[in-house]
Amino acid sequence: MGDTRQVTDKPYVKVRVLMVRPRGQSPQDSVEAVTRANKLREEATPQSFETMVMDPRNDDPNKMYTRGDMGWYTYGSLGPDVAAALRAANAGSIVGPVRTPQGYYIFEVQQRSTNAIRLATIFKDVEAEQATLDSLQLLADGL
């Protein structure tokens, strides 16, 4: 398989998140969501962030499974607004709220790195079998 360490010029960031979603579609709902996100941000510290993930004000639907941990991302993969907010953030800092299509995110920057780990190299094209494609088509038809 070869060397698994890969140095890249694209920096990586490991983050944990809090999320606030607007309750509706109106401009007032957006203003209310920003207000709630700013309140969470004021309370968030590197020491309290882990416990705040389970706060009922955190609207992240995955918080029970992930504990807010989003893992490692390359800058830009989470969108330009998030990339701009995280680019200069040091490990241990709290960033946000940052507006995204899903809502307002508050990020805890856990680590930064320029190293990537390649887990495997696949030398064969991977194609779905017809049974898998048929199953997906049935699911899509049901929508």
C-alpha positions in Angstrom: 0.0 0.0 0.0 2.9 2.4 0.5 3.4 5.3 2.8 0.2 6.3 4.5 1.3 9.8 5.6 0.5 12.5 3.1 1.6 16.1 3.6 -0.7 18.6 1.8 -0.8 22.3 1.4 -4.5 22.3 2.3 -4.8 22.7 6.0 -7.1 20.6 8.0 -9.2 21.5 11.0 -10.9 19.3 13.6 -14.0 20.9 15.1 -16.9 20.3 17.5 -20.1 22.3 16.9 -23.2 23.8 18.5 -26.0 24.6 16.1 -29.0 26.9 16.2 -31.8 26.6 13.6 -34.4 29.2 12.8 -37.8 27.9 14.0 -39.5 29.0 10.7 -38.9 30.8 7.4 -39.6 34.4 8.4 -37.0 37.1 8.9 -38.1 37.3 12.5 -37.3 33.6 12.9 -33.8 34.3 11.5 -33.3 37.3 13.9 -34.5 35.1 16.8 -32.0 32.3 15.8 -29.1 34.7 15.6 -30.0 36.1 19.1 -30.1 32.5 20.5 -26.8 31.7 18.7 -25.1 34.8 20.1 -26.3 33.9 23.6 -24.8 30.3 23.3 -21.6 31.8 22.0 -21.3 34.1 25.0 -21.6 31.1 27.3 -19.3 28.9 25.3 -15.7 28.4 26.5 -13.2 25.6 25.7 -13.9 24.3 29.2 -17.7 24.3 28.9 -18.1 23.4 25.2 -18.3 19.6 25.7 -21.1 19.9 28.2 -22.9 22.6 26.2 -23.2 20.1 23.3 -25.9 18.3 25.2 -27.7 21.6 26.1 -31.3 21.6 24.8 -30.7 24.9 23.1 -28.2 23.1 20.7 -30.4 22.1 17.7 -27.8 19.8 16.2 -29.8 16.7 15.3 -26.7 14.4 15.6 -25.6 15.6 19.0 -26.6 12.3 20.7 -24.4 10.3 18.4 -21.5 12.6 17.8 -21.3 14.7 20.9 -20.8 17.6 18.6 -17.6 16.2 17.1 -17.6 16.8 13.3 -14.1 15.4 12.9 -11.4 16.6 10.4 -12.2 18.8 7.4 -10.2 20.6 4.8 -10.8 24.3 4.7 -13.4 25.1 2.1 -15.2 21.8 2.4 -17.8 23.3 4.8 -18.5 26.3 2.6 -16.8 29.7 2.1 -18.3 31.4 5.2 -17.1 28.6 7.5 -13.7 28.5 5.8 -13.3 32.2 6.3 -14.3 32.0 10.0 -12.0 29.0 10.7 -9.0 30.0 8.6 -7.3 32.1 11.3 -8.7 30.3 14.4 -6.2 28.8 16.7 -6.7 25.4 18.3 -8.8 25.8 21.5 -10.7 28.8 20.2 -14.4 29.3 19.8 -15.7 30.7 16.5 -19.1 31.9 15.5 -21.9 32.0 15.1 -21.4 31.4 11.4 -24.5 31.4 9.1 -24.9 28.3 6.9 -27.9 27.0 4.9 -28.7 24.7 7.9 -28.6 27.3 10.6 -26.0 29.1 12.7 -22.9 27.2 13.9 -20.6 27.8 16.7 -17.3 26.0 16.3 -14.8 24.8 18.9 -11.5 24.4 17.0 -9.9 21.3 18.6 -6.9 20.8 16.4 -5.2 22.1 13.2 -2.9 20.1 10.9 -1.4 19.9 7.4 -1.0 16.1 7.6 -3.4 13.7 6.1 -3.6 10.0 6.5 -4.4 7.9 3.5 -6.3 4.8 4.8 -6.3 2.9 1.6 -5.6 3.1 -2.1 -8.2 1.4 -4.4 -7.0 0.4 -7.8 -10.3 -0.9 -9.1 -13.4 1.0 -10.0 -16.2 0.3 -7.5 -19.6 -0.1 -9.1 -22.9 -0.9 -7.5 -24.6 -4.2 -8.4 -27.9 -4.1 -10.3 -29.8 -5.3 -7.1 -28.4 -2.2 -5.2 -29.5 0.1 -8.0 -32.9 -1.5 -8.2 -33.3 -1.1 -4.4 -32.3 2.6 -4.6 -34.8 3.2 -7.4 -37.6 1.7 -5.3 -36.7 4.0 -2.5 -36.6 7.0 -4.8 -40.0 6.0 -6.3 -41.4 6.0 -2.8 -40.5 9.6 -2.3 
